[in-house]
Amino acid sequence: MTFLPLTASTASRLSDLAEEACPFVTEINWSQHTQMLAAVHGRGLSVWKGGFGDAPTFQFESPAPLKGCAFSADGLWAAAGGSDQNVILFRCSNMMPEQVIALASPVNSVEFTRDGLHIVAGCADGTVAIVTLDGHIEHVRRLHEAEIARVVSVADDRIATAGWDGAVHVIDSQLEPVTAFETTASNSKAIWMRDMAVAEGGRLAVARADGSVMLLELSGERLALMHTLQTETGGLDAVAWHPSGKLLAAGARDGSIWLWEARSGEPLGQFVRHRKPVLSLTFANNGMFLVSGSGDGRLILWGVEA
């Protein structure tokens, strides 16, 4: 069986190719350097080496649910954070824990800095922490008035955070503010930011609880709204950029996955296979596959058959 790259012209033919059971999945992440797929869930961490399919190559059992995972850009390290307030560092060669760093709040999201020397953690109390790979906590700062949903690394070693308080903050590697973007609904209440993804060039996509995706562009010290993509769903919990930066995917609470052409905002299709909210999405680094994780306890591999 052969497959076509995912593009605006092939996206309408997207179909489910395979699935794996993964109970209580909270985030999935496909390494952009190696063919490793990681999923964190209520029981710990599962990793498929060489791609998706069959039983996990590695499994790590956690005493508390894990909520976020990330790979370093060089493919040497993986990190996970969870409700027990710990950040765990793994060496990708054997997926054995190298460090366990205790923070003061449950960890919702983790990310490596672009230089691969630090881990950024976004926490339930609105704080961001910067820790070294040897377990030292360098900086902690409270940025949000509610839980942080996602942290991502952007250009020039900057960090972007999205929170349930309806705000996106951009900070430097010392956690000093660079810029921010805040939104409220017509009733003056914050619209929860549920997930965020970054494309090259400083473009941010933010999935929100009102069913919309905000596309923001970071230019210098200015974070500007490019446009907003709207869905008729009960809200969005996941968003991901295609490696080309030309396609955008979002996962909805009704179990559907939406695809758009990113620059124009043209909808490319709505795909339904999950029975519960789609909680995480990740594209393969070759641009040919998409994996979705859902509250229905399944990971689904998507692609376009030739």
C-alpha positions in Angstrom: 0.0 0.0 0.0 1.3 3.4 -0.9 0.3 6.8 0.4 0.2 10.4 -0.9 1.5 13.5 1.0 -1.3 15.4 2.8 -1.9 18.6 0.8 -4.8 20.9 0.1 -5.6 18.9 -3.1 -5.5 15.4 -1.3 -7.0 16.3 2.1 -10.6 15.6 1.0 -9.5 11.9 0.6 -8.2 11.6 4.1 -9.3 8.3 5.7 -8.5 6.2 8.8 -5.8 3.6 8.2 -5.3 2.0 11.6 -6.1 2.4 15.3 -4.6 1.5 18.7 -6.2 1.3 22.1 -4.9 4.0 24.5 -7.1 4.7 27.5 -7.5 8.2 28.9 -5.1 9.7 26.3 -4.3 13.3 27.0 -1.6 14.2 24.5 0.2 12.6 21.6 3.4 13.9 19.9 5.3 12.6 16.9 9.0 13.3 17.0 10.0 15.6 14.2 13.5 14.1 14.2 12.9 10.4 14.6 10.0 8.2 13.8 8.7 7.9 17.4 5.2 8.5 18.5 4.5 9.2 22.2 1.2 9.2 23.9 0.6 10.2 27.6 -2.5 9.0 29.3 -4.0 8.0 32.7 -1.6 5.1 33.1 1.6 6.7 32.0 3.5 7.0 28.7 3.5 4.7 25.6 6.0 5.1 22.8 5.9 3.5 19.3 9.4 3.5 17.7 9.4 3.5 14.0 5.9 4.8 13.7 2.5 3.7 14.5 1.1 0.2 14.9 1.2 -2.9 17.0 2.1 -2.9 20.7 4.1 0.1 22.0 7.9 -0.3 21.9 8.2 1.3 25.3 5.8 1.8 28.2 6.3 3.8 31.4 3.8 3.4 34.2 3.1 6.5 36.2 1.5 6.6 39.7 -0.5 9.6 38.5 -2.0 10.6 35.1 0.4 12.2 32.7 -0.9 15.2 30.8 1.7 16.6 28.4 4.7 15.2 26.4 7.4 16.6 24.1 10.5 15.5 22.1 13.7 17.6 21.9 14.5 18.9 18.4 17.6 16.6 18.1 15.5 13.5 19.0 17.7 12.6 22.0 15.2 13.4 24.8 11.6 13.2 25.7 9.8 14.8 28.5 6.4 14.3 30.2 4.5 16.1 32.9 1.6 15.1 35.0 -0.9 15.7 37.8 1.6 14.6 40.5 3.4 17.9 39.8 6.5 16.2 38.3 8.4 16.7 35.0 10.1 13.5 33.9 13.0 13.5 31.5 13.6 10.4 29.3 16.5 9.4 27.1 14.9 8.4 23.7 17.4 5.6 23.1 15.9 3.5 25.8 13.0 5.6 27.2 14.3 5.2 30.7 13.7 8.1 33.2 16.8 10.2 33.7 15.4 13.0 35.9 12.3 13.6 37.9 11.8 17.3 38.7 9.2 18.2 41.3 7.2 21.5 40.8 4.6 23.2 43.0 1.6 22.5 40.8 0.2 19.9 38.4 1.9 20.1 35.0 -0.4 20.4 32.0 2.1 20.9 29.2 5.8 20.5 28.5 8.1 21.7 25.8 11.8 21.8 25.0 13.5 25.1 24.2 14.8 25.3 20.7 18.4 24.8 21.8 17.4 21.6 23.6 19.0 22.6 26.9 15.9 23.3 28.9 12.3 22.1 29.5 9.4 24.5 29.8 6.5 23.4 31.9 3.0 25.0 32.0 1.2 24.4 35.2 -2.4 24.3 36.6 -1.8 27.3 38.8 -0.9 29.6 35.8 2.8 29.4 36.3 5.6 28.6 33.9 8.8 26.9 35.0 12.1 26.6 33.2 14.2 23.6 34.2 17.6 22.2 33.0 18.1 18.7 31.8 20.0 18.0 35.0 17.0 18.8 37.1 17.6 22.4 38.2 14.7 24.8 38.4 16.0 28.0 36.9 13.0 30.3 36.6 9.3 30.2 37.7 6.8 32.9 36.9 3.0 33.2 37.1 1.6 34.5 33.8 -2.0 33.4 33.7 -5.0 33.8 36.0 -6.1 30.2 35.3 -4.7 26.9 34.1 -2.1 26.9 31.4 -3.3 24.7 28.5 -0.2 24.7 26.3 3.4 25.9 26.1 5.3 26.0 22.8 8.7 27.2 21.7 8.7 29.9 19.1 11.5 31.8 17.2 14.5 33.4 18.9 14.2 31.1 22.0 10.9 32.7 22.9 8.1 30.8 24.6 4.3 31.1 24.0 1.7 30.1 26.5 -2.1 29.7 26.2 -4.4 29.6 29.1 -7.9 29.0 30.3 -8.1 32.8 31.1 -8.3 33.6 27.4 -4.8 34.9 27.0 -1.7 34.1 25.0 1.6 35.3 26.4 5.0 35.4 24.7 8.0 35.5 27.0 11.8 35.2 26.6 14.0 32.4 28.0 14.2 34.3 31.3 10.4 34.4 31.5 10.3 38.1 30.9 7.2 39.3 29.1 7.6 40.1 25.4 3.9 40.6 24.3 0.5 39.2 24.9 -2.9 38.8 23.2 -6.1 38.6 25.3 -9.6 37.9 24.2 -13.1 37.9 25.9 -16.5 36.9 24.7 -19.5 39.3 24.4 -20.4 38.6 28.0 -16.9 39.8 29.1 -16.0 36.2 30.2 -12.8 34.6 29.0 -12.9 32.1 26.2 -10.8 29.1 27.3 -7.7 28.4 25.2 -7.6 24.6 25.0 -4.5 24.0 22.8 -1.9 25.8 20.8 0.5 24.9 18.0 3.3 26.7 16.3 4.5 26.8 12.7 7.8 28.1 11.3 7.8 31.9 11.0 6.1 32.5 14.3 2.6 31.6 13.3 0.4 30.3 16.2 -2.8 28.4 16.0 -5.0 28.4 19.1 -8.0 26.1 19.6 -10.7 27.6 21.8 -13.6 26.3 23.8 -16.1 28.3 21.6 -15.2 26.1 18.6 -12.9 28.6 16.9 -9.2 28.5 15.9 -7.3 31.8 16.2 -4.4 32.3 13.9 -1.8 34.7 15.4 1.4 35.9 13.9 4.4 36.9 16.0 6.5 39.6 14.4 9.2 41.2 16.5 7.4 42.1 19.7 3.9 42.2 18.2 1.4 39.4 18.3 -1.4 40.1 15.8 -4.6 38.3 14.9 -4.4 37.1 11.2 -7.9 35.5 11.0 -10.2 33.2 12.9 -11.6 29.9 11.7 -15.0 28.9 13.0 -16.6 25.5 13.5 -20.1 24.6 14.5 -19.1 22.2 17.3 -19.3 22.1 21.1 -15.7 23.4 21.2 -12.2 22.5 20.1 -9.6 20.7 22.3 -6.8 20.1 19.9 -4.9 21.8 17.0 -1.9 20.9 14.9 0.1 22.4 12.0 1.2 20.2 9.0 5.0 20.3 8.7 4.7 22.4 5.5 2.8 25.1 7.4 0.1 25.0 4.7 -2.5 22.8 6.4 -4.1 23.1 9.8 -6.0 20.4 11.7 -8.3 20.8 14.7 -10.0 18.3 17.0 -13.5 18.9 18.3 -15.6 17.8 21.3 -18.1 16.1 19.0 -15.4 13.7 17.9 -14.7 15.3 14.5 -11.5 16.5 12.9 -11.4 19.6 10.8 -8.8 20.5 8.1 -8.1 23.9 6.5 -5.8 25.5 4.0 -4.0 27.7 6.5 -3.3 30.9 4.5 -6.8 31.3 3.0 -8.8 29.6 5.8 -10.5 27.4 3.1 -12.1 24.4 4.8 -10.8 21.1 3.3 -13.1 18.6 5.1 -14.6 17.3 8.3 -13.8 13.8 9.3 -15.6 11.7 12.0 -14.4 8.4 13.5 -14.1 9.1 17.2 -17.0 8.8 19.5 -15.8 11.2 22.1 -13.8 14.5 22.1 -10.6 14.6 20.1 -8.0 15.6 22.7 -4.8 15.7 20.7 -3.5 15.8 17.1 0.0 15.4 15.7 1.4 15.1 12.1 4.2 12.9 11.0 7.4 14.8 10.1 7.2 13.4 6.5 3.8 15.2 6.1 2.0 12.0 5.1 0.1 11.0 8.2 -2.0 12.5 11.0 -2.6 10.8 14.4 -5.6 11.7 16.6 -6.1 10.8 20.2 -9.6 10.8 21.8 -11.5 10.4 25.0 -12.9 7.2 23.5 -9.6 5.4 24.3 -8.3 5.2 20.7 -5.5 6.5 18.7 -6.3 6.7 15.0 -3.8 6.9 12.1 -5.0 9.0 9.1 -3.6 9.2 5.6 -4.4 9.3 1.9 -4.0 6.1 -0.1 -2.6 6.5 -3.6 
